[in-house]
């Protein structure tokens, strides 16, 4: 494909090329299916393929939604004005109602598919995002969006471009989906590797014995199995309501323990007084401790690294401090293994928002090899996991490049910078 000069197509203010649908209804009195922002996938223009989206929207007319909703008809183009950097645009496939954070446009001078691609193009999204107001819930308004100058070639040319982008984005999306499957397989292999190592060890010829634990099965005959509280201190971090500050001491809660080590990149801040209270209560995190989530992401764990920065503990996590016979990295892996995950799942309470208490964490049964063998397992399996990590990182880079290619392709195509010959 040949790249042409920029801005080769005429432009028109958006509000003169579409008709804004302004009809609103009270959700409690309207049986049409509801679509929320969370149901539109960022950057692709697709309705998220989950029960809460396509099927729920069609089959559950009274799906939970705002009491005041915009209406839409098939062929309308919806664009998210709340956090517009998320690039959420969708062509309505059925009649329904939606959140008022979605602008509903009836294409008049546009092919609906071309308009959706314009709304997904980086230039359009960046310009709308720069106009937002509000720090916590940044949103744009129609006065600005409607006055955006947008490319407007002939309808025939719009359809040619839309057909081309439909084909090419589908191809790129297929490549991304294949790479995401690879990521899933890598994660599955990593989990299986850890589970086998912490429950069977490294020697496949080692004699086994029944652990008498249904979800653990057989373990090497020279290993023991104990409740976690017998070989580690499980510290309850629940305390009074923590004050948040713009600057101060980072606070580690459930979001900060999703990876293998504590990640404070996006942590909230609290006061130094809170940290001092934790030190007095022996609740200050130390290198080698494992922080475990008790709410929502139950069982997610992260190791406090040797060079950890000073930080506080959130009340939705617990601190597990290994004793002399438990290697910290081995303990961290145990929380990532099926044998502990199954126990946590069984002990969790709650219908949609799961949680586990400190006493249940203390009661977890874990396989316990001799300390020297724990360290050998950590060293040997750690080397294998490094290879899987390298494969995961390479795959993530490829996904990022494919998505960048998709974004650049849309931007070039909808502005006429990409020469797309018409089919003969």
VEXDREN-2710 file (C-alpha; in Angstrom, 1 decimal):
% VEXDREN-2710
k/r/px/py/pz
1/UNK/0.0/0.0/0.0
2/UNK/1.2/3.5/-0.9
3/UNK/1.1/6.3/1.7
4/UNK/-0.3/9.5/0.2
5/UNK/0.0/13.1/1.3
6/UNK/-1.6/14.0/4.6
7/UNK/-5.1/15.6/4.8
8/UNK/-6.0/14.8/1.2
9/UNK/-9.7/14.5/2.0
10/UNK/-12.1/17.3/2.8
11/UNK/-13.1/17.7/6.4
12/UNK/-16.4/18.7/8.1
13/UNK/-17.4/19.3/11.6
14/UNK/-18.8/16.1/13.1
15/UNK/-22.1/17.7/14.2
16/UNK/-22.9/18.6/10.5
17/UNK/-22.3/15.0/9.3
18/UNK/-24.3/13.2/12.0
19/UNK/-27.5/13.6/13.9
20/UNK/-27.2/13.4/17.7
21/UNK/-29.8/11.1/19.1
22/UNK/-31.1/12.9/22.2
23/UNK/-33.9/10.6/23.3
24/UNK/-33.6/9.5/27.0
25/UNK/-35.7/7.0/29.0
26/UNK/-36.0/5.9/32.6
27/UNK/-34.4/2.5/32.8
28/UNK/-36.8/1.3/35.4
29/UNK/-39.7/1.9/33.0
30/UNK/-38.0/0.7/29.8
31/UNK/-37.5/-2.9/28.8
32/UNK/-34.9/-2.4/26.0
33/UNK/-31.5/-4.0/26.6
34/UNK/-28.8/-1.9/28.3
35/UNK/-25.2/-1.4/27.2
36/UNK/-22.7/0.2/29.6
37/UNK/-19.2/1.5/28.8
38/UNK/-17.6/-1.5/30.4
39/UNK/-19.3/-3.7/27.7
40/UNK/-17.5/-2.0/24.8
41/UNK/-13.9/-3.2/24.2
42/UNK/-11.3/-0.5/24.1
43/UNK/-9.8/0.2/20.7
44/UNK/-11.7/-2.4/18.7
45/UNK/-15.3/-1.3/18.5
46/UNK/-16.6/-4.6/19.6
47/UNK/-19.1/-5.5/22.3
48/UNK/-17.3/-7.5/24.9
49/UNK/-18.2/-11.2/24.4
50/UNK/-19.3/-12.0/27.9
51/UNK/-22.6/-12.9/29.5
52/UNK/-22.9/-9.3/30.8
53/UNK/-22.6/-7.9/27.3
54/UNK/-24.1/-9.4/24.1
55/UNK/-26.3/-12.2/25.6
56/UNK/-27.2/-10.3/28.7
57/UNK/-28.0/-7.1/26.8
58/UNK/-30.4/-9.0/24.4
59/UNK/-31.9/-11.5/26.8
60/UNK/-32.1/-9.5/30.0
61/UNK/-33.9/-6.3/29.1
62/UNK/-33.9/-5.2/32.7
63/UNK/-30.2/-5.5/33.1
64/UNK/-28.8/-3.2/35.8
65/UNK/-28.2/0.2/34.3
66/UNK/-28.5/3.8/35.0
67/UNK/-32.1/5.0/35.7
68/UNK/-31.6/7.6/33.0
69/UNK/-30.4/6.2/29.7
70/UNK/-29.8/7.2/26.2
71/UNK/-31.6/5.2/23.5
72/UNK/-30.0/3.9/20.3
73/UNK/-31.2/2.2/17.1
74/UNK/-29.5/-0.3/14.8
75/UNK/-26.8/1.4/12.8
76/UNK/-26.2/4.2/15.4
77/UNK/-22.5/4.8/16.4
78/UNK/-21.9/5.1/20.1
79/UNK/-18.8/6.9/21.4
80/UNK/-17.6/7.0/25.1
81/UNK/-17.1/10.5/26.3
82/UNK/-16.0/9.4/29.8
83/UNK/-12.3/8.7/29.8
84/UNK/-12.2/9.0/26.0
85/UNK/-8.6/7.8/26.0
86/UNK/-10.1/4.3/26.3
87/UNK/-11.2/4.6/22.7
88/UNK/-14.7/3.1/23.0
89/UNK/-16.9/3.2/20.0
90/UNK/-19.5/0.7/18.8
91/UNK/-22.0/0.3/16.0
92/UNK/-25.4/-0.6/17.5
93/UNK/-26.5/-4.0/16.3
94/UNK/-29.9/-3.9/17.9
95/UNK/-32.3/-1.3/19.5
96/UNK/-31.6/-0.5/23.1
97/UNK/-30.6/1.9/25.7
98/UNK/-27.1/2.9/27.1
99/UNK/-25.3/4.9/29.7
100/UNK/-25.5/8.7/29.2
101/UNK/-21.7/8.6/29.1
102/UNK/-22.0/7.3/25.5
103/UNK/-22.8/9.8/22.8
104/UNK/-25.3/8.3/20.3
105/UNK/-24.8/9.5/16.7
106/UNK/-27.0/8.7/13.7
107/UNK/-24.8/8.8/10.6
108/UNK/-26.1/11.0/7.9
109/UNK/-23.1/11.8/5.7
110/UNK/-21.2/8.8/7.0
111/UNK/-21.0/5.1/6.5
112/UNK/-21.4/3.8/10.0
113/UNK/-18.3/1.6/9.9
114/UNK/-16.2/4.5/8.6
115/UNK/-17.5/6.7/11.4
116/UNK/-16.6/4.1/14.0
117/UNK/-13.1/3.9/12.6
118/UNK/-12.8/7.7/12.7
119/UNK/-13.9/7.6/16.4
120/UNK/-11.2/4.9/17.1
121/UNK/-8.5/6.8/15.3
122/UNK/-5.7/8.1/17.5
123/UNK/-5.9/11.7/16.3
124/UNK/-9.6/11.9/17.1
125/UNK/-9.2/10.2/20.5
126/UNK/-6.3/12.3/21.5
127/UNK/-8.0/15.5/20.6
128/UNK/-11.2/14.6/22.5
129/UNK/-9.2/13.4/25.5
130/UNK/-7.3/16.7/25.6
131/UNK/-10.6/18.5/26.0
132/UNK/-11.8/16.6/29.1
133/UNK/-12.7/18.2/32.4
134/UNK/-12.7/16.6/35.9
135/UNK/-9.7/14.9/37.5
136/UNK/-11.3/11.7/38.9
137/UNK/-13.8/11.2/36.1
138/UNK/-12.5/13.0/33.1
139/UNK/-15.1/13.4/30.4
140/UNK/-15.7/15.4/27.2
141/UNK/-18.8/17.1/26.1
142/UNK/-20.7/17.2/22.8
143/UNK/-20.0/20.9/22.2
144/UNK/-16.3/20.0/21.7
145/UNK/-16.8/16.5/20.1
146/UNK/-19.4/17.9/17.7
147/UNK/-17.1/20.7/16.6
148/UNK/-14.3/18.2/15.8
149/UNK/-13.3/18.5/12.1
150/UNK/-13.3/14.9/10.7
151/UNK/-12.3/13.5/7.3
152/UNK/-15.3/13.1/5.0
153/UNK/-14.6/11.4/1.6
154/UNK/-17.4/10.3/-0.6
155/UNK/-19.6/7.5/0.7
156/UNK/-18.2/5.1/-1.9
157/UNK/-14.7/5.8/-0.8
158/UNK/-15.8/5.5/2.9
159/UNK/-17.1/2.0/2.1
160/UNK/-13.9/1.0/0.3
161/UNK/-11.9/2.1/3.4
162/UNK/-14.2/0.4/5.8
163/UNK/-14.1/-2.8/3.8
164/UNK/-10.3/-2.7/3.8
165/UNK/-10.1/-1.9/7.6
166/UNK/-12.6/-4.7/8.4
167/UNK/-10.3/-7.2/6.6
168/UNK/-7.0/-5.9/7.9
169/UNK/-8.1/-5.3/11.5
170/UNK/-9.7/-8.8/11.6
171/UNK/-6.4/-10.2/10.4
172/UNK/-4.4/-8.3/13.1
173/UNK/-7.0/-9.2/15.8
174/UNK/-6.6/-12.8/14.8
175/UNK/-2.8/-12.6/15.3
176/UNK/-3.3/-10.9/18.6
177/UNK/-5.7/-13.5/19.8
178/UNK/-3.2/-16.3/18.8
179/UNK/-0.5/-14.5/20.8
180/UNK/-2.8/-14.1/23.8
181/UNK/-3.4/-17.9/23.6
182/UNK/0.3/-18.3/23.8
183/UNK/0.4/-16.1/26.9
184/UNK/-2.4/-18.3/28.5
185/UNK/-0.4/-21.5/27.7
186/UNK/2.8/-20.0/29.2
187/UNK/0.9/-19.0/32.4
188/UNK/-0.6/-22.5/32.6
189/UNK/2.8/-24.2/32.1
190/UNK/4.3/-21.9/34.7
191/UNK/1.6/-22.8/37.2
192/UNK/1.9/-26.5/36.5
193/UNK/5.7/-26.3/36.9
194/UNK/5.4/-24.6/40.2
195/UNK/2.7/-27.0/41.5
196/UNK/4.7/-30.1/40.6
197/UNK/7.9/-28.7/42.1
198/UNK/6.3/-27.7/45.5
199/UNK/4.3/-30.9/45.8
200/UNK/6.5/-33.6/44.3
201/UNK/10.0/-32.0/44.3
202/UNK/12.6/-32.4/41.5
203/UNK/13.4/-36.2/41.7
204/UNK/10.7/-38.2/39.8
205/UNK/12.1/-41.4/41.4
206/UNK/11.7/-40.3/45.0
207/UNK/9.4/-42.6/47.0
208/UNK/6.0/-41.1/47.7
209/UNK/3.6/-41.4/50.5
210/UNK/0.0/-40.3/51.0
211/UNK/-0.2/-36.9/52.5
212/UNK/-3.8/-37.6/53.8
213/UNK/-4.8/-34.2/52.3
214/UNK/-7.3/-34.7/49.4
215/UNK/-6.2/-31.7/47.4
216/UNK/-2.5/-32.5/47.8
217/UNK/-2.4/-36.2/47.2
218/UNK/1.0/-37.9/47.4
219/UNK/4.2/-36.2/48.4
220/UNK/7.8/-37.4/48.7
221/UNK/8.1/-39.8/51.7
222/UNK/10.8/-37.6/53.4
223/UNK/8.6/-34.5/53.3
224/UNK/6.2/-33.4/56.0
225/UNK/2.9/-31.5/55.8
226/UNK/1.9/-28.8/58.3
227/UNK/-0.5/-26.1/58.9
228/UNK/0.9/-22.7/57.8
229/UNK/0.7/-21.3/61.3
230/UNK/3.2/-24.0/62.5
231/UNK/6.0/-22.7/60.2
232/UNK/5.1/-19.0/59.6
233/UNK/3.6/-16.1/61.4
234/UNK/0.4/-14.9/59.8
235/UNK/-0.2/-11.3/60.8
236/UNK/-3.5/-9.5/60.6
237/UNK/-3.1/-6.1/59.0
238/UNK/-6.6/-4.9/59.7
239/UNK/-6.5/-1.6/61.5
240/UNK/-8.4/1.7/61.7
241/UNK/-9.3/3.5/58.6
242/UNK/-6.1/4.7/56.9
243/UNK/-6.0/8.4/55.8
244/UNK/-4.8/8.9/52.2
245/UNK/-2.4/11.7/51.3
246/UNK/-1.0/13.0/48.0
247/UNK/2.5/12.4/49.3
248/UNK/3.8/10.1/52.0
249/UNK/4.3/6.4/52.5
250/UNK/3.1/3.9/49.8
251/UNK/0.2/1.6/50.9
252/UNK/0.3/-2.0/49.7
253/UNK/-3.1/-3.5/49.2
254/UNK/-4.6/-6.1/46.9
255/UNK/-3.7/-4.2/43.7
256/UNK/0.0/-4.2/44.7
257/UNK/0.3/-8.0/45.1
258/UNK/-0.8/-9.2/41.7
259/UNK/2.7/-10.0/40.5
260/UNK/5.4/-12.1/42.1
261/UNK/6.9/-9.1/44.0
262/UNK/5.2/-6.1/45.6
263/UNK/4.6/-3.5/43.0
264/UNK/4.2/0.0/44.5
265/UNK/4.0/1.8/41.1
266/UNK/0.4/2.8/41.4
267/UNK/0.0/2.5/45.2
268/UNK/-2.0/5.1/47.2
269/UNK/-0.2/7.1/49.9
270/UNK/-0.7/7.4/53.6
271/UNK/1.0/9.2/56.5
272/UNK/4.2/8.4/58.2
273/UNK/2.3/8.2/61.4
274/UNK/0.5/5.1/60.0
275/UNK/3.9/3.5/59.3
276/UNK/5.1/4.1/62.8
277/UNK/1.9/2.5/64.2
278/UNK/2.6/-0.6/62.1
279/UNK/6.1/-0.8/63.4
280/UNK/4.8/-0.6/66.9
281/UNK/2.3/-3.4/66.1
282/UNK/4.9/-5.6/64.4
283/UNK/3.0/-5.2/61.2
284/UNK/5.7/-3.5/59.1
285/UNK/6.6/-5.6/56.0
286/UNK/10.1/-6.9/56.0
287/UNK/12.3/-8.5/53.2
288/UNK/11.3/-12.1/52.8
289/UNK/7.7/-11.6/54.0
290/UNK/4.9/-12.7/51.7
291/UNK/1.8/-10.5/51.4
292/UNK/-1.4/-12.3/50.7
293/UNK/-4.7/-10.8/49.5
294/UNK/-7.8/-11.6/51.6
295/UNK/-10.4/-9.8/49.6
296/UNK/-11.5/-9.9/45.9
297/UNK/-8.3/-11.3/44.4
298/UNK/-8.2/-13.9/47.2
299/UNK/-4.9/-15.7/47.5
300/UNK/-2.9/-13.5/45.2
301/UNK/0.6/-13.2/46.8
302/UNK/3.8/-11.2/46.4
303/UNK/7.2/-11.5/48.0
304/UNK/8.8/-8.4/49.7
305/UNK/12.1/-8.1/48.0
306/UNK/15.4/-7.5/49.9
307/UNK/15.7/-3.9/48.6
308/UNK/12.1/-3.0/49.3
309/UNK/11.2/0.6/49.9
310/UNK/9.4/1.7/53.0
311/UNK/5.7/1.0/52.7
312/UNK/2.6/0.4/54.8
313/UNK/0.1/-2.5/54.7
314/UNK/-3.5/-2.2/53.6
315/UNK/-6.2/-3.9/55.6
316/UNK/-7.3/-6.2/52.8
317/UNK/-4.1/-8.1/52.9
318/UNK/-2.2/-10.3/55.5
319/UNK/1.5/-10.5/56.2
320/UNK/3.0/-14.0/56.2
321/UNK/6.4/-14.1/57.8
322/UNK/8.2/-17.5/57.2
323/UNK/9.9/-19.2/60.1
324/UNK/13.4/-20.7/60.2
325/UNK/12.3/-23.8/58.2
326/UNK/10.5/-22.1/55.4
327/UNK/12.3/-20.4/52.4
328/UNK/10.4/-17.2/51.5
329/UNK/10.5/-17.8/47.8
330/UNK/9.2/-21.3/48.3
331/UNK/6.3/-20.0/50.4
332/UNK/5.5/-17.5/47.7
333/UNK/5.3/-20.3/45.1
334/UNK/3.1/-22.3/47.4
335/UNK/0.5/-19.5/47.2
336/UNK/0.7/-19.7/43.4
337/UNK/0.3/-23.5/43.3
338/UNK/-2.9/-25.5/42.9
339/UNK/-2.6/-27.2/46.2
340/UNK/-2.9/-24.0/48.2
341/UNK/-5.2/-22.3/45.6
342/UNK/-7.8/-25.1/46.0
343/UNK/-7.8/-24.8/49.7
344/UNK/-8.3/-21.0/49.5
345/UNK/-11.1/-21.5/47.0
346/UNK/-12.8/-24.0/49.3
347/UNK/-12.4/-21.7/52.4
348/UNK/-13.5/-18.4/50.6
349/UNK/-16.8/-16.9/51.5
350/UNK/-19.1/-14.6/49.6
351/UNK/-21.3/-14.9/46.5
352/UNK/-19.7/-12.5/44.1
353/UNK/-17.1/-10.7/46.3
354/UNK/-14.9/-13.5/47.8
355/UNK/-12.8/-13.1/50.9
356/UNK/-10.9/-15.2/53.4
357/UNK/-10.0/-14.4/57.0
358/UNK/-6.7/-14.7/58.8
359/UNK/-7.6/-17.8/60.7
360/UNK/-8.3/-19.6/57.5
361/UNK/-4.9/-18.6/56.1
362/UNK/-3.3/-19.9/59.3
363/UNK/-5.0/-23.3/58.8
364/UNK/-3.8/-23.8/55.3
365/UNK/-2.0/-27.2/54.9
366/UNK/1.3/-27.0/53.0
367/UNK/3.9/-29.6/51.9
368/UNK/7.2/-28.9/53.6
369/UNK/10.5/-30.3/52.2
370/UNK/13.7/-29.9/54.1
371/UNK/15.0/-26.3/54.0
372/UNK/18.0/-27.3/51.7
373/UNK/15.7/-29.0/49.2
374/UNK/13.4/-25.9/49.2
375/UNK/16.3/-23.8/48.2
376/UNK/17.3/-26.2/45.5
377/UNK/13.8/-26.2/44.1
378/UNK/13.7/-22.4/44.1
379/UNK/17.0/-22.3/42.3
380/UNK/16.4/-25.0/39.6
381/UNK/12.8/-24.1/38.9
382/UNK/13.6/-20.4/39.0
383/UNK/15.9/-21.0/36.0
384/UNK/13.1/-22.7/34.1
385/UNK/10.6/-19.9/34.9
386/UNK/13.1/-17.4/33.6
387/UNK/12.8/-19.0/30.2
388/UNK/9.1/-18.9/30.4
389/UNK/9.3/-15.2/31.5
390/UNK/11.4/-14.4/28.5
391/UNK/8.9/-16.1/26.2
392/UNK/6.1/-14.2/27.8
393/UNK/7.9/-10.9/27.5
394/UNK/8.6/-11.5/23.8
395/UNK/5.0/-12.4/23.2
396/UNK/3.8/-9.3/25.0
397/UNK/6.1/-7.2/22.8
398/UNK/4.7/-8.8/19.7
399/UNK/1.1/-8.1/20.9
400/UNK/2.0/-4.5/21.6
401/UNK/3.5/-4.1/18.1
402/UNK/0.4/-5.6/16.4
403/UNK/-1.9/-3.3/18.3
404/UNK/0.3/-0.3/17.4
405/UNK/0.1/-1.5/13.7
406/UNK/-3.7/-1.6/14.0
407/UNK/-3.9/1.9/15.5
408/UNK/-1.5/3.3/12.8
409/UNK/-3.4/1.6/10.0
410/UNK/-6.7/3.1/11.1
411/UNK/-5.2/6.6/11.4
412/UNK/-3.7/6.4/7.9
413/UNK/-6.7/4.9/6.3
414/UNK/-9.4/7.2/7.6
415/UNK/-7.4/10.4/6.7
416/UNK/-6.6/9.3/3.2
417/UNK/-2.9/9.0/3.8
418/UNK/-3.0/5.3/2.9
419/UNK/-3.8/4.6/-0.8
420/UNK/-6.4/1.9/-1.0
421/UNK/-7.4/0.9/-4.5
422/UNK/-11.0/0.1/-5.2
423/UNK/-11.9/-3.5/-6.1
424/UNK/-12.3/-4.0/-9.8
END
